[in-house]
C-alpha cells in the first residue's frame, strides 16, 4: 500500500517522496453506507507519517482533489477538528491525532 501513498502524493501535490520515507503508523477498516443503504463501501485505511521539509510554494495541487495546503501544528489541527473548522475536510481524525500526540507531544 505504500506505493499507492507515494502515487497519491505525486498526483495530488506534485510531491515526490521515496517509499522508504513512509512510516506506517496505523491500519484500520472503515465502512461507509451510501445511497440510502443501497451501497456499502468497505475500505482499508493506512495512515503513514512522512517527515520532511517542503516548500509549499513548489507544490502542484490537483485542483479536483486539493483546494489548499498549509502547515499546522498537530495541536492546531486538534483545535480545528474540535471547532469543525470549514478549512478541513470533515472526517474522523481521532486516529491521526492520537498518532501525532504519541509522536510529537514532548
Backbone atoms as SQL, in Angstrom:
CREATE TABLE atoms (id INTEGER PRIMARY KEY, chain TEXT, resi INTEGER, resn TEXT, atom TEXT, x REAL, y REAL, z REAL);
INSERT INTO atoms VALUES
  (1, 'A', 1, 'UNK', 'N', 0.810, -1.203, 0.000),
  (2, 'A', 1, 'UNK', 'CA', 0.000, 0.000, 0.000),
  (3, 'A', 1, 'UNK', 'C', 0.855, 1.269, 0.000),
  (4, 'A', 2, 'UNK', 'N', 2.097, 1.161, 0.416),
  (5, 'A', 2, 'UNK', 'CA', 2.949, 2.347, 0.416),
  (6, 'A', 2, 'UNK', 'C', 3.064, 2.929, -0.986),
  (7, 'A', 3, 'UNK', 'N', 3.092, 2.054, -1.992),
  (8, 'A', 3, 'UNK', 'CA', 3.211, 2.526, -3.372),
  (9, 'A', 3, 'UNK', 'C', 2.031, 3.414, -3.730),
  (10, 'A', 4, 'UNK', 'N', 0.836, 3.067, -3.245),
  (11, 'A', 4, 'UNK', 'CA', -0.349, 3.897, -3.502),
  (12, 'A', 4, 'UNK', 'C', -0.204, 5.263, -2.829),
  (13, 'A', 5, 'UNK', 'N', 0.326, 5.301, -1.625),
  (14, 'A', 5, 'UNK', 'CA', 0.529, 6.576, -0.927),
  (15, 'A', 5, 'UNK', 'C', 1.536, 7.447, -1.678),
  (16, 'A', 6, 'UNK', 'N', 2.603, 6.822, -2.174),
  (17, 'A', 6, 'UNK', 'CA', 3.599, 7.554, -2.976),
  (18, 'A', 6, 'UNK', 'C', 2.925, 8.161, -4.197),
  (19, 'A', 7, 'UNK', 'N', 2.110, 7.357, -4.878),
  (20, 'A', 7, 'UNK', 'CA', 1.410, 7.801, -6.083),
  (21, 'A', 7, 'UNK', 'C', 0.432, 8.943, -5.771),
  (22, 'A', 8, 'UNK', 'N', -0.309, 8.822, -4.672),
  (23, 'A', 8, 'UNK', 'CA', -1.282, 9.860, -4.308),
  (24, 'A', 8, 'UNK', 'C', -0.599, 11.202, -4.028),
  (25, 'A', 9, 'UNK', 'N', 0.522, 11.185, -3.315),
  (26, 'A', 9, 'UNK', 'CA', 1.247, 12.431, -3.062),
  (27, 'A', 9, 'UNK', 'C', 1.731, 13.058, -4.367),
  (28, 'A', 10, 'UNK', 'N', 2.191, 12.227, -5.283),
  (29, 'A', 10, 'UNK', 'CA', 2.661, 12.729, -6.577),
  (30, 'A', 10, 'UNK', 'C', 1.501, 13.311, -7.378),
  (31, 'A', 11, 'UNK', 'N', 0.383, 12.597, -7.439),
  (32, 'A', 11, 'UNK', 'CA', -0.763, 13.050, -8.229),
  (33, 'A', 11, 'UNK', 'C', -1.425, 14.294, -7.641),
  (34, 'A', 12, 'UNK', 'N', -1.624, 14.302, -6.335),
  (35, 'A', 12, 'UNK', 'CA', -2.412, 15.365, -5.716),
  (36, 'A', 12, 'UNK', 'C', -1.599, 16.595, -5.325),
  (37, 'A', 13, 'UNK', 'N', -0.297, 16.417, -5.065),
  (38, 'A', 13, 'UNK', 'CA', 0.528, 17.542, -4.630),
  (39, 'A', 13, 'UNK', 'C', 1.741, 17.797, -5.522),
  (40, 'A', 14, 'UNK', 'N', 2.003, 16.889, -6.447),
  (41, 'A', 14, 'UNK', 'CA', 3.207, 17.015, -7.258),
  (42, 'A', 14, 'UNK', 'C', 4.458, 16.801, -6.434),
  (43, 'A', 15, 'UNK', 'N', 4.337, 16.060, -5.353),
  (44, 'A', 15, 'UNK', 'CA', 5.431, 15.849, -4.405),
  (45, 'A', 15, 'UNK', 'C', 5.972, 14.425, -4.553),
  (46, 'A', 16, 'UNK', 'N', 7.256, 14.320, -4.819),
  (47, 'A', 16, 'UNK', 'CA', 7.897, 13.014, -4.943),
  (48, 'A', 16, 'UNK', 'C', 8.576, 12.669, -3.630),
  (49, 'A', 17, 'UNK', 'N', 8.120, 11.571, -3.027),
  (50, 'A', 17, 'UNK', 'CA', 8.661, 11.126, -1.749),
  (51, 'A', 17, 'UNK', 'C', 9.069, 9.664, -1.900),
  (52, 'A', 18, 'UNK', 'N', 10.322, 9.336, -1.608),
  (53, 'A', 18, 'UNK', 'CA', 10.757, 7.939, -1.699),
  (54, 'A', 18, 'UNK', 'C', 9.959, 7.056, -0.736),
  (55, 'A', 19, 'UNK', 'N', 9.672, 5.853, -1.181),
  (56, 'A', 19, 'UNK', 'CA', 8.870, 4.917, -0.383),
  (57, 'A', 19, 'UNK', 'C', 9.459, 4.688, 1.004),
  (58, 'A', 20, 'UNK', 'N', 10.780, 4.697, 1.110),
  (59, 'A', 20, 'UNK', 'CA', 11.409, 4.425, 2.411),
  (60, 'A', 20, 'UNK', 'C', 11.188, 5.557, 3.424),
  (61, 'A', 21, 'UNK', 'N', 10.689, 6.719, 2.990),
  (62, 'A', 21, 'UNK', 'CA', 10.411, 7.824, 3.909),
  (63, 'A', 21, 'UNK', 'C', 9.078, 7.654, 4.640),
  (64, 'A', 22, 'UNK', 'N', 8.278, 6.692, 4.214),
  (65, 'A', 22, 'UNK', 'CA', 6.959, 6.474, 4.807),
  (66, 'A', 22, 'UNK', 'C', 7.064, 5.553, 6.014),
  (67, 'A', 23, 'UNK', 'N', 6.496, 5.999, 7.133),
  (68, 'A', 23, 'UNK', 'CA', 6.415, 5.169, 8.333),
  (69, 'A', 23, 'UNK', 'C', 4.943, 4.794, 8.529),
  (70, 'A', 24, 'UNK', 'N', 4.611, 3.512, 8.383),
  (71, 'A', 24, 'UNK', 'CA', 3.241, 3.065, 8.600),
  (72, 'A', 24, 'UNK', 'C', 2.919, 3.165, 10.088),
  (73, 'A', 25, 'UNK', 'N', 1.888, 3.913, 10.430),
  (74, 'A', 25, 'UNK', 'CA', 1.527, 4.129, 11.831),
  (75, 'A', 25, 'UNK', 'C', 0.237, 3.429, 12.227),
  (76, 'A', 26, 'UNK', 'N', -0.645, 3.170, 11.250),
  (77, 'A', 26, 'UNK', 'CA', -1.924, 2.563, 11.600),
  (78, 'A', 26, 'UNK', 'C', -2.567, 1.960, 10.360),
  (79, 'A', 27, 'UNK', 'N', -3.301, 0.884, 10.585),
  (80, 'A', 27, 'UNK', 'CA', -4.137, 0.285, 9.550),
  (81, 'A', 27, 'UNK', 'C', -5.501, 0.020, 10.169),
  (82, 'A', 28, 'UNK', 'N', -6.547, 0.564, 9.545),
  (83, 'A', 28, 'UNK', 'CA', -7.896, 0.383, 10.065),
  (84, 'A', 28, 'UNK', 'C', -8.852, 0.026, 8.939),
  (85, 'A', 29, 'UNK', 'N', -9.970, -0.556, 9.324),
  (86, 'A', 29, 'UNK', 'CA', -11.050, -0.832, 8.380),
  (87, 'A', 29, 'UNK', 'C', -12.155, 0.185, 8.629),
  (88, 'A', 30, 'UNK', 'N', -12.711, 0.705, 7.546),
  (89, 'A', 30, 'UNK', 'CA', -13.829, 1.636, 7.659),
  (90, 'A', 30, 'UNK', 'C', -14.934, 1.188, 6.726),
  (91, 'A', 31, 'UNK', 'N', -16.169, 1.420, 7.150),
  (92, 'A', 31, 'UNK', 'CA', -17.314, 1.092, 6.312),
  (93, 'A', 31, 'UNK', 'C', -18.200, 2.329, 6.194),
  (94, 'A', 32, 'UNK', 'N', -18.576, 2.623, 4.976),
  (95, 'A', 32, 'UNK', 'CA', -19.453, 3.750, 4.693),
  (96, 'A', 32, 'UNK', 'C', -20.696, 3.217, 3.999),
  (97, 'A', 33, 'UNK', 'N', -21.863, 3.598, 4.504),
  (98, 'A', 33, 'UNK', 'CA', -23.122, 3.218, 3.871),
  (99, 'A', 33, 'UNK', 'C', -23.596, 4.429, 3.079),
  (100, 'A', 34, 'UNK', 'N', -23.780, 4.222, 1.781),
  (101, 'A', 34, 'UNK', 'CA', -24.091, 5.323, 0.870),
  (102, 'A', 34, 'UNK', 'C', -25.403, 5.056, 0.115),
  (103, 'A', 35, 'UNK', 'N', -25.920, 6.085, -0.495),
  (104, 'A', 35, 'UNK', 'CA', -27.110, 5.985, -1.358),
  (105, 'A', 35, 'UNK', 'C', -28.261, 5.303, -0.636),
  (106, 'A', 36, 'UNK', 'N', -28.597, 5.845, 0.546),
  (107, 'A', 36, 'UNK', 'CA', -29.713, 5.326, 1.350),
  (108, 'A', 36, 'UNK', 'C', -29.592, 3.834, 1.641),
  (109, 'A', 37, 'UNK', 'N', -28.386, 3.385, 1.922),
  (110, 'A', 37, 'UNK', 'CA', -28.159, 1.994, 2.282),
  (111, 'A', 37, 'UNK', 'C', -28.028, 1.035, 1.122),
  (112, 'A', 38, 'UNK', 'N', -28.079, 1.546, -0.087),
  (113, 'A', 38, 'UNK', 'CA', -28.007, 0.683, -1.268),
  (114, 'A', 38, 'UNK', 'C', -26.574, 0.294, -1.615),
  (115, 'A', 39, 'UNK', 'N', -25.606, 1.031, -1.073),
  (116, 'A', 39, 'UNK', 'CA', -24.203, 0.784, -1.405),
  (117, 'A', 39, 'UNK', 'C', -23.383, 0.809, -0.129),
  (118, 'A', 40, 'UNK', 'N', -22.624, -0.238, 0.100),
  (119, 'A', 40, 'UNK', 'CA', -21.739, -0.301, 1.262),
  (120, 'A', 40, 'UNK', 'C', -20.307, -0.298, 0.760),
  (121, 'A', 41, 'UNK', 'N', -19.555, 0.687, 1.208),
  (122, 'A', 41, 'UNK', 'CA', -18.159, 0.846, 0.800),
  (123, 'A', 41, 'UNK', 'C', -17.269, 0.423, 1.967),
  (124, 'A', 42, 'UNK', 'N', -16.567, -0.695, 1.810),
  (125, 'A', 42, 'UNK', 'CA', -15.620, -1.165, 2.807),
  (126, 'A', 42, 'UNK', 'C', -14.227, -0.758, 2.365),
  (127, 'A', 43, 'UNK', 'N', -13.501, -0.085, 3.245),
  (128, 'A', 43, 'UNK', 'CA', -12.164, 0.403, 2.892),
  (129, 'A', 43, 'UNK', 'C', -11.150, 0.009, 3.960),
  (130, 'A', 44, 'UNK', 'N', -9.928, -0.246, 3.512),
  (131, 'A', 44, 'UNK', 'CA', -8.785, -0.379, 4.405),
  (132, 'A', 44, 'UNK', 'C', -8.045, 0.952, 4.357),
  (133, 'A', 45, 'UNK', 'N', -7.801, 1.529, 5.506),
  (134, 'A', 45, 'UNK', 'CA', -7.168, 2.839, 5.578),
  (135, 'A', 45, 'UNK', 'C', -5.820, 2.715, 6.271),
  (136, 'A', 46, 'UNK', 'N', -4.764, 3.079, 5.543),
  (137, 'A', 46, 'UNK', 'CA', -3.419, 3.110, 6.116),
  (138, 'A', 46, 'UNK', 'C', -3.073, 4.560, 6.432),
  (139, 'A', 47, 'UNK', 'N', -2.485, 4.772, 7.596),
  (140, 'A', 47, 'UNK', 'CA', -2.019, 6.111, 7.969),
  (141, 'A', 47, 'UNK', 'C', -0.501, 6.057, 8.058),
  (142, 'A', 48, 'UNK', 'N', 0.140, 6.910, 7.257),
  (143, 'A', 48, 'UNK', 'CA', 1.598, 6.992, 7.214),
  (144, 'A', 48, 'UNK', 'C', 2.052, 8.324, 7.764),
  (145, 'A', 49, 'UNK', 'N', 3.247, 8.341, 8.306),
  (146, 'A', 49, 'UNK', 'CA', 3.906, 9.568, 8.723),
  (147, 'A', 49, 'UNK', 'C', 5.122, 9.755, 7.823),
  (148, 'A', 50, 'UNK', 'N', 5.228, 10.945, 7.241),
  (149, 'A', 50, 'UNK', 'CA', 6.391, 11.324, 6.448),
  (150, 'A', 50, 'UNK', 'C', 6.888, 12.642, 7.018),
  (151, 'A', 51, 'UNK', 'N', 8.129, 12.687, 7.451),
  (152, 'A', 51, 'UNK', 'CA', 8.700, 13.914, 7.973),
  (153, 'A', 51, 'UNK', 'C', 9.744, 14.424, 6.990),
  (154, 'A', 52, 'UNK', 'N', 9.503, 15.635, 6.481),
  (155, 'A', 52, 'UNK', 'CA', 10.450, 16.241, 5.548),
  (156, 'A', 52, 'UNK', 'C', 10.124, 17.722, 5.419),
  (157, 'A', 53, 'UNK', 'N', 11.104, 18.484, 5.012),
  (158, 'A', 53, 'UNK', 'CA', 10.902, 19.901, 4.752),
  (159, 'A', 53, 'UNK', 'C', 10.362, 20.060, 3.335),
  (160, 'A', 54, 'UNK', 'N', 9.277, 20.827, 3.217),
  (161, 'A', 54, 'UNK', 'CA', 8.656, 21.048, 1.910),
  (162, 'A', 54, 'UNK', 'C', 8.340, 22.530, 1.772),
  (163, 'A', 55, 'UNK', 'N', 8.765, 23.115, 0.681),
  (164, 'A', 55, 'UNK', 'CA', 8.396, 24.491, 0.348),
  (165, 'A', 55, 'UNK', 'C', 7.025, 24.420, -0.311),
  (166, 'A', 56, 'UNK', 'N', 5.986, 24.868, 0.402),
  (167, 'A', 56, 'UNK', 'CA', 4.620, 24.740, -0.096),
  (168, 'A', 56, 'UNK', 'C', 4.407, 25.434, -1.433),
  (169, 'A', 57, 'UNK', 'N', 5.206, 26.454, -1.724),
  (170, 'A', 57, 'UNK', 'CA', 5.044, 27.170, -2.995),
  (171, 'A', 57, 'UNK', 'C', 5.471, 26.330, -4.198),
  (172, 'A', 58, 'UNK', 'N', 6.194, 25.234, -3.959),
  (173, 'A', 58, 'UNK', 'CA', 6.636, 24.380, -5.068),
  (174, 'A', 58, 'UNK', 'C', 5.635, 23.278, -5.396),
  (175, 'A', 59, 'UNK', 'N', 4.612, 23.129, -4.574),
  (176, 'A', 59, 'UNK', 'CA', 3.634, 22.061, -4.801),
  (177, 'A', 59, 'UNK', 'C', 2.750, 22.380, -6.002),
  (178, 'A', 60, 'UNK', 'N', 2.349, 21.342, -6.699),
  (179, 'A', 60, 'UNK', 'CA', 1.446, 21.468, -7.848),
  (180, 'A', 60, 'UNK', 'C', 0.161, 20.747, -7.476),
  (181, 'A', 61, 'UNK', 'N', -0.842, 21.519, -7.017),
  (182, 'A', 61, 'UNK', 'CA', -2.069, 20.944, -6.497),
  (183, 'A', 61, 'UNK', 'C', -2.974, 20.433, -7.608),
  (184, 'A', 62, 'UNK', 'N', -3.502, 19.235, -7.430),
  (185, 'A', 62, 'UNK', 'CA', -4.506, 18.693, -8.334),
  (186, 'A', 62, 'UNK', 'C', -5.840, 19.312, -7.902),
  (187, 'A', 63, 'UNK', 'N', -6.327, 20.277, -8.664),
  (188, 'A', 63, 'UNK', 'CA', -7.461, 21.093, -8.234),
  (189, 'A', 63, 'UNK', 'C', -8.730, 20.283, -7.998),
  (190, 'A', 64, 'UNK', 'N', -8.865, 19.121, -8.615),
  (191, 'A', 64, 'UNK', 'CA', -10.042, 18.286, -8.384),
  (192, 'A', 64, 'UNK', 'C', -10.019, 17.620, -7.005),
  (193, 'A', 65, 'UNK', 'N', -8.847, 17.554, -6.399),
  (194, 'A', 65, 'UNK', 'CA', -8.685, 16.858, -5.123),
  (195, 'A', 65, 'UNK', 'C', -8.250, 17.766, -3.970),
  (196, 'A', 66, 'UNK', 'N', -7.481, 18.812, -4.268),
  (197, 'A', 66, 'UNK', 'CA', -6.879, 19.639, -3.218),
  (198, 'A', 66, 'UNK', 'C', -7.142, 21.104, -3.516),
  (199, 'A', 67, 'UNK', 'N', -7.743, 21.800, -2.543),
  (200, 'A', 67, 'UNK', 'CA', -8.018, 23.221, -2.753),
  (201, 'A', 67, 'UNK', 'C', -6.965, 24.119, -2.125),
  (202, 'A', 68, 'UNK', 'N', -6.267, 23.628, -1.082),
  (203, 'A', 68, 'UNK', 'CA', -5.290, 24.468, -0.401),
  (204, 'A', 68, 'UNK', 'C', -4.401, 23.574, 0.464),
  (205, 'A', 69, 'UNK', 'N', -3.216, 24.047, 0.766),
  (206, 'A', 69, 'UNK', 'CA', -2.317, 23.375, 1.702),
  (207, 'A', 69, 'UNK', 'C', -1.722, 24.421, 2.635),
  (208, 'A', 70, 'UNK', 'N', -1.442, 24.006, 3.858),
  (209, 'A', 70, 'UNK', 'CA', -0.752, 24.878, 4.798),
  (210, 'A', 70, 'UNK', 'C', -0.188, 24.034, 5.922),
  (211, 'A', 71, 'UNK', 'N', 0.809, 24.578, 6.580),
  (212, 'A', 71, 'UNK', 'CA', 1.378, 23.916, 7.742),
  (213, 'A', 71, 'UNK', 'C', 0.535, 24.250, 8.960),
  (214, 'A', 72, 'UNK', 'N', 0.231, 23.227, 9.768),
  (215, 'A', 72, 'UNK', 'CA', -0.403, 23.448, 11.068),
  (216, 'A', 72, 'UNK', 'C', 0.253, 22.506, 12.072),
  (217, 'A', 73, 'UNK', 'N', 0.442, 22.986, 13.271),
  (218, 'A', 73, 'UNK', 'CA', 0.919, 22.148, 14.367),
  (219, 'A', 73, 'UNK', 'C', -0.205, 21.167, 14.692),
  (220, 'A', 74, 'UNK', 'N', 0.139, 19.977, 15.167),
  (221, 'A', 74, 'UNK', 'CA', -0.894, 18.978, 15.429),
  (222, 'A', 74, 'UNK', 'C', -1.908, 19.466, 16.452),
  (223, 'A', 75, 'UNK', 'N', -1.494, 20.300, 17.403),
  (224, 'A', 75, 'UNK', 'CA', -2.456, 20.822, 18.383),
  (225, 'A', 75, 'UNK', 'C', -3.430, 21.798, 17.724),
  (226, 'A', 76, 'UNK', 'N', -2.974, 22.503, 16.689),
  (227, 'A', 76, 'UNK', 'CA', -3.856, 23.381, 15.921),
  (228, 'A', 76, 'UNK', 'C', -4.849, 22.540, 15.117),
  (229, 'A', 77, 'UNK', 'N', -4.387, 21.430, 14.549),
  (230, 'A', 77, 'UNK', 'CA', -5.295, 20.524, 13.849),
  (231, 'A', 77, 'UNK', 'C', -6.363, 20.007, 14.811),
  (232, 'A', 78, 'UNK', 'N', -5.959, 19.654, 16.009),
  (233, 'A', 78, 'UNK', 'CA', -6.912, 19.184, 17.020),
  (234, 'A', 78, 'UNK', 'C', -7.971, 20.252, 17.291),
  (235, 'A', 79, 'UNK', 'N', -7.538, 21.497, 17.428),
  (236, 'A', 79, 'UNK', 'CA', -8.481, 22.598, 17.648),
  (237, 'A', 79, 'UNK', 'C', -9.412, 22.755, 16.446),
  (238, 'A', 80, 'UNK', 'N', -8.861, 22.654, 15.247),
  (239, 'A', 80, 'UNK', 'CA', -9.660, 22.794, 14.025),
  (240, 'A', 80, 'UNK', 'C', -10.730, 21.697, 13.951),
  (241, 'A', 81, 'UNK', 'N', -10.361, 20.479, 14.319),
  (242, 'A', 81, 'UNK', 'CA', -11.321, 19.371, 14.310),
  (243, 'A', 81, 'UNK', 'C', -12.411, 19.619, 15.345),
  (244, 'A', 82, 'UNK', 'N', -12.015, 20.002, 16.559),
  (245, 'A', 82, 'UNK', 'CA', -12.990, 20.247, 17.633),
  (246, 'A', 82, 'UNK', 'C', -13.970, 21.361, 17.260),
  (247, 'A', 83, 'UNK', 'N', -13.472, 22.372, 16.570),
  (248, 'A', 83, 'UNK', 'CA', -14.309, 23.517, 16.193),
  (249, 'A', 83, 'UNK', 'C', -15.004, 23.341, 14.843),
  (250, 'A', 84, 'UNK', 'N', -14.832, 22.145, 14.241),
  (251, 'A', 84, 'UNK', 'CA', -15.419, 21.872, 12.920),
  (252, 'A', 84, 'UNK', 'C', -15.069, 22.977, 11.922),
  (253, 'A', 85, 'UNK', 'N', -13.795, 23.331, 11.913),
  (254, 'A', 85, 'UNK', 'CA', -13.283, 24.372, 11.025),
  (255, 'A', 85, 'UNK', 'C', -13.586, 24.003, 9.573),
  (256, 'A', 86, 'UNK', 'N', -14.215, 24.897, 8.813),
  (257, 'A', 86, 'UNK', 'CA', -14.545, 24.591, 7.420),
  (258, 'A', 86, 'UNK', 'C', -13.314, 24.461, 6.514),
  (259, 'A', 87, 'UNK', 'N', -12.134, 24.794, 7.010),
  (260, 'A', 87, 'UNK', 'CA', -10.922, 24.692, 6.205),
  (261, 'A', 87, 'UNK', 'C', -10.442, 23.243, 6.069),
  (262, 'A', 88, 'UNK', 'N', -10.983, 22.332, 6.882),
  (263, 'A', 88, 'UNK', 'CA', -10.567, 20.931, 6.777),
  (264, 'A', 88, 'UNK', 'C', -11.737, 20.063, 6.322),
  (265, 'A', 89, 'UNK', 'N', -11.403, 18.965, 5.698),
  (266, 'A', 89, 'UNK', 'CA', -12.417, 18.021, 5.238),
  (267, 'A', 89, 'UNK', 'C', -13.018, 17.329, 6.460),
  (268, 'A', 90, 'UNK', 'N', -14.340, 17.292, 6.555),
  (269, 'A', 90, 'UNK', 'CA', -14.944, 16.591, 7.694),
  (270, 'A', 90, 'UNK', 'C', -14.529, 15.123, 7.694),
  (271, 'A', 91, 'UNK', 'N', -14.327, 14.585, 8.875),
  (272, 'A', 91, 'UNK', 'CA', -13.937, 13.180, 8.960),
  (273, 'A', 91, 'UNK', 'C', -13.574, 12.803, 10.378),
  (274, 'A', 92, 'UNK', 'N', -13.154, 11.569, 10.529),
  (275, 'A', 92, 'UNK', 'CA', -12.755, 11.046, 11.825),
  (276, 'A', 92, 'UNK', 'C', -11.247, 11.198, 11.955),
  (277, 'A', 93, 'UNK', 'N', -10.823, 12.132, 12.772),
  (278, 'A', 93, 'UNK', 'CA', -9.399, 12.445, 12.941),
  (279, 'A', 93, 'UNK', 'C', -8.812, 11.857, 14.220),
  (280, 'A', 94, 'UNK', 'N', -9.596, 11.058, 14.955),
  (281, 'A', 94, 'UNK', 'CA', -9.122, 10.538, 16.240),
  (282, 'A', 94, 'UNK', 'C', -7.805, 9.779, 16.124),
  (283, 'A', 95, 'UNK', 'N', -7.711, 8.892, 15.145),
  (284, 'A', 95, 'UNK', 'CA', -6.507, 8.073, 14.989),
  (285, 'A', 95, 'UNK', 'C', -5.304, 8.942, 14.613),
  (286, 'A', 96, 'UNK', 'N', -5.508, 9.871, 13.698),
  (287, 'A', 96, 'UNK', 'CA', -4.418, 10.760, 13.277),
  (288, 'A', 96, 'UNK', 'C', -3.935, 11.605, 14.453),
  (289, 'A', 97, 'UNK', 'N', -4.879, 12.155, 15.228),
  (290, 'A', 97, 'UNK', 'CA', -4.489, 12.986, 16.370),
  (291, 'A', 97, 'UNK', 'C', -3.793, 12.157, 17.447),
  (292, 'A', 98, 'UNK', 'N', -4.223, 10.924, 17.642),
  (293, 'A', 98, 'UNK', 'CA', -3.567, 10.035, 18.605),
  (294, 'A', 98, 'UNK', 'C', -2.126, 9.748, 18.186),
  (295, 'A', 99, 'UNK', 'N', -1.929, 9.491, 16.904),
  (296, 'A', 99, 'UNK', 'CA', -0.582, 9.237, 16.385),
  (297, 'A', 99, 'UNK', 'C', 0.288, 10.473, 16.580),
  (298, 'A', 100, 'UNK', 'N', -0.232, 11.647, 16.250),
  (299, 'A', 100, 'UNK', 'CA', 0.532, 12.898, 16.402),
  (300, 'A', 100, 'UNK', 'C', 0.899, 13.134, 17.854),
  (301, 'A', 101, 'UNK', 'N', -0.045, 12.899, 18.764),
  (302, 'A', 101, 'UNK', 'CA', 0.246, 13.120, 20.172),
  (303, 'A', 101, 'UNK', 'C', 1.367, 12.194, 20.659),
  (304, 'A', 102, 'UNK', 'N', 1.322, 10.920, 20.256),
  (305, 'A', 102, 'UNK', 'CA', 2.376, 9.978, 20.648),
  (306, 'A', 102, 'UNK', 'C', 3.719, 10.364, 20.046),
  (307, 'A', 103, 'UNK', 'N', 3.706, 10.848, 18.816),
  (308, 'A', 103, 'UNK', 'CA', 4.942, 11.148, 18.097),
  (309, 'A', 103, 'UNK', 'C', 5.561, 12.482, 18.519),
  (310, 'A', 104, 'UNK', 'N', 4.708, 13.484, 18.787),
  (311, 'A', 104, 'UNK', 'CA', 5.224, 14.850, 18.914),
  (312, 'A', 104, 'UNK', 'C', 5.000, 15.524, 20.269),
  (313, 'A', 105, 'UNK', 'N', 4.210, 14.955, 21.147),
  (314, 'A', 105, 'UNK', 'CA', 3.899, 15.620, 22.416),
  (315, 'A', 105, 'UNK', 'C', 5.033, 15.438, 23.420),
  (316, 'A', 106, 'UNK', 'N', 6.042, 16.263, 23.295),
  (317, 'A', 106, 'UNK', 'CA', 7.192, 16.242, 24.224),
  (318, 'A', 106, 'UNK', 'C', 7.633, 17.637, 24.524);
